[in-house]
Amino acid sequence: MDTVYGVGLLVATLAVGVAAGSLLVRARSSSAAGSGSPPSATEPEGGHAIDTDDERPSGKHGMKGLGRKSLDSLRVGVVVLDADDNPVLVNPAARAMGLLRSGGVPGTIAAHPILRTLAGQVRRTGVRREVELDLPRGRPDGAQAPLGLHLRAVALDSTHVAVEAADVTESHRLARVRRDFVANVSHELKTPIGALQLLAEALLDATELPESDEPASEWTEDMLAARRFAERIHHESARMGRLVSELLELTRLQGAEPLPTPEPVSVDWVIAEVVDRTRTTAAAKGIDIVYAGPRGALVYGSDSQVATAVTNLVENAIAYSGEDTKVSLTVRQDDDWIEIDVADQGIGIAPHDVDRIFERFYRADQARSRSTGGTGLGLAIVKHIATNHGGRVDVTSTLGDGSTFTLRLPARPPEAPLPLPAAIEIESGAAGR
């Protein structure tokens, strides 16, 4: 709540503060030039000083320094940078977060490189910039946890940029604990689940009904029951194995492991790989997978992750389509983006479910999802892959008339004028249909 009120107050304060500060600096410069006096102690030569707001007139209502006091009372850190990325306004919260550094001239200060990077991006694009990241604090070999920050940079005018910093260290810590827990449990489950699958296969072999023309009145009931139980155990153990594998994959995508360096990925190869992976499943239901689009298109990212994302979309389309239907793959491209559409002729998605199908374990139709054997994580994985590649995934659907999922990925190498620390995404949920 403090942040909500603070942002509203911040806008008014910054607008007045920057304007008044600029006029005050001009007045001081003119006075110093006319009198020939040397720079004051608060304005070291070759550096930049921060206006303390103490010398401003109080006004007819006696509200001297009210804007500054309001800014200082906020829990969020606020730093305003000028055209040269010099800090002209800083509150105590920003200082406590370590967003300032010693300047090149003794007695001066400079903004953290991350702030300067964000400010430069905002000036170039004119678009508000937000990022969540971990900043190291203390010595590199120290045991102190990194500082989690949510940074939001907004242009105040053509030159000044305000950067708001909220401390989200605790949220990042909880997210890491959650990811580590899921990863550790999943690793521990892989061995017993693998053993269970092997035992289930052994049971299937042992209960295989003999091919004989003789009456089977003495063993049919017991053997059929054993066979049915063995098939059920094998089916559920295979489903649990897929669930563990997808949980590990989702954990990696959420930041437990660094993303590979983006490389050009052939869309032709991705389509061929996806068709090969899903051929058996589609053939079992008599579903045709057709492709339409240009050849030679490239996206930038991880080839394995892009193939996994498109495979999950196609498998999802097959699972929710009827027999003897069609799943269409369409590729569109322009100078900046590649769009891959996966359209089915299935049951469609209800309007109230469309906004939630990318949440973990969310199922639009619980009964049908159990029958298809899905884990509920496929679309969550697609969403995280798209986000990690700087793209997105969208869906349009009509209930009873099929769905179209669109994976949008960059067709150009990512721009990185100054590398940012690894961002951590904090979400309440994200998964499959």
N, C-alpha and C positions, 0 to 999 in steps of 0.2 A: 504493500500500500504506500510505503514511503516513496518508492520509486515512481509510482503513478502520479502522486502529487508533485514529486520533485521534477518530473519531466515537464509538467505544465508550467510550473514556476520557472524552470530553467529557460524556457523559450523566451519569456518576457524579460527575464534578467539578463540573458546574454545579448539580446537585441539592444537593450538600453546600455548595457555595460560596454559593449564593443564600440558603439557610437560615441559614448561619452569618453571612453578611453582614447579613441582616435583624436577627438577634439583636444583632449588634455595633452596628449603627446605633441600635437602640433603647436599648442599654445606654449608649452615648455620649450620646444625647439626654437620658436620665434623669439621667446624671451632670452634664451641663452645666446642666440645669434646676435640680438641687439645689444646685449650687455657685455658680450665677450667673455662671460664667465665660463669656467671649465665645467665639464659634466659633473653631475651630482654623484654622491656615493651610491645612490640607488640605480644609477645608469652607467655602469662601467663601460669604458671605451672598448669598442670592438665586440661588445656583448649585447645582451638584451635583458632589460629589467621588467618585472611584472608589476603592473599598477596595483597598489594596495587599496585603492578606493578610499583612503583615509582623508585625502585632501579635497574631496569633492564637496561642493556646497550642499548644505543640508536642505535647502528648499523651504518653501513657505510652511510646510507641515512638519519640519524638523525630522525628516526621515533620512538623515545622513547615514550612508553606508548600508541601507536596508537590503539592497540587492546583493551586496557582498556577504552580508550576514546570512541571508537566506541561502545563498549558494554554499557557504561554509557549513550550514547545518545539515546538508544532504548526506545520506550514507553512500550514495554513488559518487564516484570520482568524476570530475569534470575538468577537461583541459581544452582551452581554445587556442588554436594555432593560427598565425598570420600567414601571409603569402610565402614567407621564407621558412615556414615551419618552426618559428620561434613561439614559445608559449607566452601568451599575453594575459591569460587568466587561468588560474589553477586554484582548486579548493583543497582543504587539508586531506580529504579522503583520497584524492589522486596522489598526493605526496606519500601517504601511508602505503599505498599500493605499489610504490616504486615506479611510477610512470614518468619520473623526471630523472635526468642524468646530469652530471657535471658538464658544463659547456667547454668549448675549446679555449676560452679565456678564463683565468681564475676569477671566481666570484660570479660566474654566469651559469645558467642552467640550460638544458636542452631536453626536448621531449624524447621519450623512448622511441627507438627505430620503428617499432610496430605502429605507433601512433602516426609517425610521419608517413609510413607506407599507406595507411588507411586514408590519411588526409590527401595524399597525392592521387589515390584512386578516385576519391570523391570529386576532386577538382577536375580530373580528366573526363570523368563520365557524367558528372552532375547527378549521380544517383546515390542515395543513402547506402551506406555499407555497414553490414553487421557480421560479426564473427565471434565464435566462442573458442577459446584456446587456453592452454596452460603455459604460464610464464615461470621459468625457474627462478628461485630466490635463494639467497645465501650462496655459499661456495658450491662449485660444481660437484665436489665429492661429499657434500653434506647430506644429512638424512632428512632435511626439511622438505615437506611436501611442496609441490609446485603451487603457484597461485592461479586458481581458475578464474578467468575473467570473461564477461560478455561485453564486447566492445561495440559501440554504435556511433558511427561518424556521420555527421550531417553538415551540409554547407550552410553557413549563416548568410554569406554574400559571395561575391566573386572571388574573394581571397581568404576569408576567415572560415575555418572549419572547427566545429565543436565535436569533441569526442567524449562520450559518456561511457564509464566503466563500472559495471556491477560485479561484485564479488560473488562468484558461484563455485567457490572451492569445495564446499560441502556437497553440492550437487554432483560435481565431478568425482569426488571421492566415493559417493554412494554408487554412481554409475560404474566406476572401476570395480568396486566390490561385487556388484551384481554380475558384471561380465566375467570376472574371475571365478565367481561361484559357478555360473553356468558352464564355463569352459572346463573347470575342474571336475564337476559332476559328470559332464558329458564324456570326458576322457576316462573317468573311472567306470562308466557304464559300457564303454565300447567292448571291453574284454568279456564281461559276463553275457552281454547280448550276442556277441560273436559265438561264444560257446553254446548258448541256447539255440542259435540258428543251426549249428552243426548237429546238436542232439536232435533237433526237430527233423532235419534231413535224414538222420539215422533211423528215427521212428518211422518216417515215411517209407524208407526202404524195407524196414522190418515188417510193416503192415501192408505191404503191397499185395493185393489180392491175386492169388495164383490163377493162371488161365487154365481152366479145366472144364470139361463138359459134364463132370460128375455133379450130383446134387450137393449143395452146400448148406444143407439145413442145420448141420451141427455147429458150424463156425461162422456162418454169415453174420449173425447179430453182433457177436463180440468183435469180430474182425472189422465190420463196418463202423462200429462205434470207435474202435481204436484208430482206424484210418481217419475218421472225421475229426477226432481230437488232435491227431498229429498234424493234419492239414491246417487246423485252426492255430495251433501253436506256431507252425512255420509261418503262417500269414502274419500273425501279430508280432513275432520276433523280427520279421523283415521290416514291418512298419516301424517298430521301435528303433531298428538300426538306421532307417532313413531319417527319423526324427533326431537322433543323436548327431548324425552327420550334418543335418541342416542347422541344428543349434550351434555346432562348432563353426560352420560357415558364416552364420549370422554374427557370431561373436567376433570373428576376424574382420568382417565388414564394418563393424561398429567401432573399430579403432584398436582392438587388442593387438593387431599386427599392422605395421606400416603398409600403406598402399604401394604397389609397384610403380615404377616410373612410367608415365604414359608413353605408349608407343603406337605407331600406326597399325591398325587392325583391319584386315580385309573383310568387308561385309559379305563378300562372296563365300569366303571360308566359313564365316559364322553361320550363314544360311545352310551350307552343305553339312556342317557339323551338327546343327540342330535337327535337320531332316534325318540324318543317320541315327542320332540318339533316340528319336521318337518314332522311327519307322515301325518297330514291332508293336508298340502300343496302338498306333493309329491303324495298322493292318488288322489287329484283333477286333476292332469295331467297324472296319470297312470305311474308315475316314481317309479322304484324300488331302494331302498337304500340297498346296500349289503356291508358286512364287511369281511375283510380278514386280519389276523394277529395273533400274539401270545396273549395269555391271561395272566393276572397278571402283565402287565407292569405298571410302576409308573413314573410320572413326578413330579417335585417339583415346587410349586407355589400356586396360588389361584384356588380352584376347580370351583368357579363360573365364573371366568374370562376365564379359559381354556375352559369350556363348552360354554361360549359365543363366543369365537373365532371360535371353530369348528362349532358351529351352524350357525354363519354368513357365513362361507365358504360353508356349505351344502345348506343353503338358496340361496346363490348366484348361486350355481351350478344348483339348481332347477329352479330358475328364468330364467336362460339363456339356458335351455335345452328344447328340444321339447317334445311332448307327447309320452308316451310309450317308454321311454329311460331308462337309468340306471345311477345312481350316486354311485361311488365306494369309500369306505373308507378303507384305507390300513394303517397298523401300522408296522413300522420297528424300531428296537432298537439295540443299542450296549451299551458299558459300560458307555458312557458319554451322549448320546443323544437319544431321542425318536422322530421319524419323523412320522407325520400323514398326509397322502396324501388324498386329496379329488379330484377325477377325474370325469368329466362329459363328455357327448357326445353332447355338445351344439354347439353354433355358433363359439366359439373360440375368440381369441383376436388378432387384427392386431399388427404386430411388433412395429409400432410407438406408440401404446397405452400401451404396456407391462410395460414400465418404469414409467407410470403415474397413473396406476389404483389404487395405494394405496394413492393417494392424496385426500384430502377432496373434496367431491362434484364432483369429476371428473367422467365423464361418457363416455365410449367408443362409445356408441350408444345412443344419446340423446332421439330419438323417442322411441326406445325399452325400455329404462330405465323408461320413464314416464308411459308406458303401464304396466310395471311390478310393479309400485308403490314403488320402492326403494327410499331411502333417499340419496344415494351416500356417506354414512358414514360407511357402514359395513366393508369394507376392511381397512379403516383407523383405525377402532377399533381393527381389527385383528393385524395390524402392531404394534400398541402401546402395545397391550397385549404381543405379542411375544418379543418386545424390553424390556419391563419391567421385563420379566421373564429371560432375558439373552439369548434369542433365536432369531429366525428370521422367516420370511415367504417368500417363493419364489414361482414363477409361471413359468410354461412352457406351451406354447399354440401354436396351429396351426390353422389359420383362417379356419373356416368351419369344423374343426375336433376335437373340444373340448379343454378343458383346465385342467391342473392338478396343484392344489395349495398344497404346502408342508409346514406344520407348524412344525418347529424344536424347541424342548423344552429340557431343561436339565433333565437328568435322575439321577443326583446326587445333594445333597444339595449344595447351593452356599457356596463358601469359602469366609470368611471375616476375614483376619488376623487383620485388624484394621478398624472399621466402618468408612465410609466416610459420610459427610453430604449428605442430600437428593439432588440428581442431578436434574437439570432442563434441559429438552430437548428443544432446540430452533430449529424450523423448519419453512420453508416458506410455507409448505403445506404437507398434508399427507392424502386417502379415498377410495371410493368404485367404483366398475365398473359400 
